[in-house]
Amino acid sequence: MPAVLWLAVNKNVMSDLPFEPVVQRMASFAMHSSWQSLPESVQREAGRSWLNWVACTVGGSKMPSVDAAVKGLLMMGKGDVPVLGRVERLSLSDAALIGSLSAAAHTFDDTHLSTITHPTGPVAAALLACAYQLGEVGQPVSGEEILTALAVGIELECRVSCAIAQGGANQGWYMTGLSGGIGAAAAVGRLLKLNQKQMIYAIGLAAMQASGTRATHGSMAITFIPGIAARDGTVAAYLAAADFSCSAIAIDGRNGLLQVLTGGHDAHLIDDELGVRYEMLNNAYKPYPCGIVIHPAIDACLHLVRDQHLNHQAIDRIELRVHPDALNLCWRKLPENVLDAQVSLYHWVAACLVFGRAGVAEGELEAVMHAEVRALQQRAQAVADTTMGSHQALVVVHLRDGKKLERKTQDVTGSVTNPMSDAQLGEKFLGLVAPILGPRRAQVLLDKCLTMNAVHGAAEILQLGAQ
């Protein structure tokens, strides 16, 4: 529909600004994309994103943050929607919240590194809850449709994040909370078969709920933000299905999301080559359960231990040169708990050098408070280096005998330029899921996720993944 005609027909959702809001193109993309229209590379990444999310969600399902969140939600009322890794049943929107919160519990979720967005959690969690509810009323959603909606939601989420980041929004905003609800609303809107007007409402309603600051780092609330995004996107789509309206300028108009966050209205990164060039291909999967800006230093430390046979007891002091984001976001020198450690550059450097590994166990309290880890945390010094890329770090270890070892990471493991392989993602899946569901069920669930195109409904995933 031409922009002038669209404006005339939809005056009730428009301001008097003489421009075509970006939400119109976003809505069209969300509604009209199909599995067949997605490039093969996007289809593949949609499957990998789903696989990684299921692994992180089941793996994080028994964390204290998830226990507390479920307990709090149940105090407000029960529901009938199952969630991965849990025995409880929640309302649809609360199930979406917990599915996204749980995926972030180990800080093992995927990351769009250029914007530090964790895109899959809000979208996938909202989709699974909605798909289950639709199946219960005789409208099963196929695995192919779930993956299509996932790709659509992730793509829009990442593009909104790019516009916010380029506009110079304060880094204290937690990007997933700003854009995640938009991706979730568009994805759920597809499953609900919203029309153009309703999809515009849904995206706008999600945009006006954008929230989340990084002051939550080091607390359970850091996982609540992606949970809120999943819940808010779900609610936005269902309200829109009932014709609850929202202004179409909610993103790029006066007092819209972009102006409030960046002071401008530039939305070209949202719709430039939308449906032709896919930003979700710049998404990456974590090999280590901590802030992704720490990963280049981890790679360097693991190389020193494994390939240069560094013994941590020989270390006098450690020098780190890292991208500024590593210190801006993960500056905690002596973390006091697991949540602090998840975003502590110093902890993971020390833990890698002591244990020679960087897995879930190395982020637990016993490792955080280990005497030798603690000693190395204190003897490490980090400097922000503006010449370092976000995928780079330099670790220099000074030994007690006066010698020096160093390693520079050029392309961190798990980055777009050095991605985790399918086999590595499978290993990550089993490593996270088997302790929760047992080895046999974990393998069956892995096989099911690897063949999502053949899944007839969300209940198949939840029957295997819920307890």
MOCOR-V341353 format. One record per pair of residues at least 4 apart in sequence whose ideal C-beta (glycine too) atoms are under 6 Angstrom apart, sorted by sequence separation. I is the first residue (numbers start at 0). GAP is how many residues later the second one is. D is the distance in whole Angstrom. If there is no record, write none. Layout:
{{I;GAP;D} {I;GAP;D}}
//
This chain:
{{0;4;5} {5;4;6} {9;4;6} {19;4;6} {27;4;6} {28;4;6} {32;4;6} {37;4;4} {44;4;6} {52;4;6} {54;4;6} {55;4;6} {89;4;4} {96;4;6} {97;4;6} {119;4;5} {120;4;6} {126;4;6} {140;4;5} {168;4;5} {175;4;5} {184;4;6} {193;4;4} {227;4;6} {245;4;6} {248;4;2} {251;4;6} {254;4;6} {257;4;5} {267;4;5} {272;4;4} {289;4;5} {301;4;6} {302;4;5} {303;4;5} {321;4;4} {323;4;6} {324;4;6} {325;4;6} {326;4;5} {335;4;6} {339;4;6} {346;4;6} {350;4;6} {357;4;6} {387;4;5} {398;4;5} {410;4;6} {419;4;4} {428;4;6} {429;4;5} {432;4;6} {436;4;4} {458;4;6} {460;4;6} {461;4;5} {0;5;5} {37;5;5} {60;5;6} {89;5;4} {103;5;5} {111;5;4} {133;5;4} {134;5;4} {140;5;6} {163;5;5} {172;5;6} {188;5;4} {193;5;4} {215;5;4} {216;5;6} {238;5;4} {250;5;5} {304;5;5} {334;5;3} {356;5;6} {361;5;5} {412;5;6} {419;5;5} {433;5;5} {436;5;5} {454;5;5} {102;6;5} {215;6;5} {249;6;5} {250;6;5} {251;6;5} {258;6;6} {285;6;6} {303;6;4} {334;6;4} {340;6;5} {351;6;5} {397;6;5} {410;6;5} {413;6;5} {6;7;6} {81;7;6} {110;7;6} {111;7;5} {133;7;6} {248;7;5} {257;7;6} {287;7;6} {354;7;6} {410;7;4} {331;8;5} {396;8;5} {433;8;4} {79;9;5} {80;9;6} {108;9;5} {334;9;4} {432;9;4} {78;10;6} {109;10;5} {130;10;4} {188;10;5} {287;10;5} {395;10;4} {78;11;4} {80;11;5} {350;11;4} {78;12;4} {82;12;5} {108;12;5} {331;12;4} {334;12;5} {394;12;5} {429;12;5} {188;13;5} {211;13;4} {251;13;5} {329;13;5} {332;13;5} {80;14;4} {160;14;5} {163;14;6} {329;14;6} {393;14;5} {82;15;5} {130;15;6} {251;15;4} {329;15;4} {82;16;6} {350;16;6} {392;16;5} {447;16;6} {2;17;4} {103;17;6} {184;17;4} {185;17;6} {391;17;6} {428;17;5} {69;18;6} {102;18;4} {160;18;5} {184;18;6} {353;18;5} {126;19;6} {159;19;4} {325;19;5} {353;19;5} {444;19;4} {390;20;6} {443;20;6} {444;20;6} {72;21;5} {99;21;4} {181;21;6} {184;21;4} {390;21;5} {99;22;5} {126;22;6} {156;22;5} {159;22;5} {340;22;6} {350;22;5} {156;23;6} {208;23;4} {296;23;6} {349;23;5} {352;23;6} {60;24;3} {181;24;5} {390;24;5} {60;25;6} {99;25;4} {156;25;6} {180;25;4} {181;25;6} {57;26;5} {98;26;3} {123;26;6} {155;26;6} {156;26;3} {349;26;4} {56;27;5} {57;27;4} {122;27;6} {155;27;5} {205;27;5} {337;27;5} {340;27;5} {349;27;5} {180;28;6} {95;29;5} {98;29;6} {153;29;6} {95;30;4} {122;30;4} {152;30;4} {155;30;5} {205;30;4} {122;31;6} {204;31;4} {345;31;5} {348;31;6} {68;32;6} {177;32;4} {292;32;5} {95;33;4} {152;33;5} {292;33;4} {334;33;6} {94;34;4} {151;34;6} {152;34;3} {176;34;5} {201;34;5} {204;34;6} {345;34;5} {118;35;5} {151;35;6} {176;35;2} {201;35;5} {65;36;5} {292;36;6} {293;36;5} {91;37;5} {292;37;6} {344;37;6} {118;38;5} {148;38;4} {173;38;4} {201;38;4} {290;38;6} {65;39;6} {118;39;6} {173;39;6} {200;39;4} {290;39;5} {64;40;5} {173;40;5} {60;41;5} {91;41;5} {148;41;4} {171;41;5} {204;41;5} {311;41;5} {56;42;6} {59;42;5} {62;42;4} {148;42;6} {171;42;5} {197;42;5} {203;42;3} {207;42;5} {311;42;5} {203;43;6} {206;43;4} {333;43;6} {116;44;4} {200;44;5} {206;44;5} {56;45;5} {59;45;3} {191;45;6} {200;45;5} {56;46;4} {59;46;5} {111;46;5} {114;46;4} {179;46;6} {183;46;5} {187;46;5} {193;46;6} {203;46;4} {55;47;4} {114;47;6} {193;47;6} {209;47;6} {80;48;5} {176;48;4} {180;48;4} {184;48;4} {188;48;5} {199;48;5} {300;48;6} {179;49;3} {183;49;3} {187;49;4} {191;49;5} {52;50;6} {114;50;5} {140;50;6} {175;50;5} {206;50;5} {297;50;5} {301;50;6} {80;51;6} {173;51;5} {180;51;4} {184;51;4} {293;51;5} {300;51;4} {304;51;4} {55;52;5} {176;52;5} {180;52;4} {184;52;5} {289;52;5} {290;52;5} {296;52;5} {300;52;5} {55;53;5} {175;53;6} {293;54;5} {297;54;5} {326;55;6} {326;57;5} {51;58;6} {116;58;4} {117;58;5} {121;58;3} {125;58;4} {129;58;5} {289;58;5} {115;59;6} {116;59;5} {114;60;5} {122;60;5} {126;60;5} {297;60;5} {321;60;6} {323;60;4} {122;61;5} {129;61;5} {121;62;5} {125;62;5} {316;62;5} {317;62;4} {318;62;6} {319;62;4} {320;62;5} {122;64;5} {320;64;4} {322;65;5} {52;67;5} {322;67;5} {287;70;4} {48;71;5} {52;71;4} {288;71;5} {321;71;5} {320;73;4} {288;74;5} {319;75;6} {318;77;4} {317;79;6} {316;81;5} {314;82;6} {315;82;5} {315;84;5} {313;85;5} {313;86;6} {168;92;4} {168;93;5} {299;93;6} {167;94;6} {300;94;6} {166;95;3} {295;95;6} {299;95;4} {309;95;6} {295;96;5} {296;96;4} {163;97;5} {166;97;5} {295;97;3} {307;97;6} {296;98;6} {45;101;4} {303;101;6} {165;103;6} {303;103;5} {45;104;5} {121;104;5} {125;104;5} {162;104;6} {302;104;5} {45;105;4} {120;105;5} {124;105;4} {162;106;4} {121;107;4} {125;107;5} {161;107;4} {162;107;5} {299;107;4} {121;108;4} {125;108;5} {34;109;5} {41;109;6} {299;109;5} {159;110;6} {298;110;4} {158;111;5} {34;113;5} {37;113;6} {295;113;4} {298;113;5} {298;114;5} {295;116;4} {294;117;5} {104;118;5} {32;119;5} {103;119;4} {158;120;5} {218;120;6} {157;121;4} {217;121;5} {29;122;5} {100;122;5} {103;122;5} {157;122;6} {217;122;4} {154;123;6} {154;125;5} {99;126;5} {100;126;3} {153;126;5} {216;126;5} {286;126;5} {99;127;5} {286;127;5} {285;128;6} {284;129;6} {25;130;6} {96;130;4} {99;130;4} {283;130;5} {283;131;6} {283;132;6} {96;133;6} {286;133;6} {95;134;4} {96;134;4} {281;134;5} {95;135;5} {284;135;5} {92;138;5} {95;138;5} {92;141;5} {92;142;5} {64;155;4} {29;156;4} {64;158;5} {29;160;6} {30;168;6} {26;169;6} {29;169;6} {111;171;5} {112;171;6} {26;172;4} {26;173;5} {109;173;6} {110;173;6} {109;175;5} {22;177;5} {25;177;6} {107;178;5} {22;180;5} {107;181;4} {110;181;4} {106;182;5} {105;183;4} {106;183;5} {22;225;5} {20;227;4} {20;228;5} {22;228;6} {21;229;6} {21;230;5} {12;232;6} {51;233;5} {13;234;5} {14;234;5} {12;235;5} {106;235;4} {16;236;6} {41;236;5} {14;238;6} {21;245;4} {28;245;5} {24;246;4} {28;246;6} {21;248;5} {21;249;5} {112;277;6} {146;305;6} {142;309;4} {143;309;5} {142;310;5} {142;312;3} {139;316;6} {139;317;4} {134;322;4} {134;323;6} {134;324;5} {131;326;4} {130;327;4} {127;330;5} {131;330;6} {84;351;5} {54;373;6} {58;373;3} {50;374;6} {54;374;4} {57;375;5} {54;377;5} {54;378;6} {57;378;5} {81;380;5} {86;380;5} {83;381;4} {83;382;6} {81;384;4} {53;395;5} {50;398;5} {49;402;6} {57;407;6}}
//
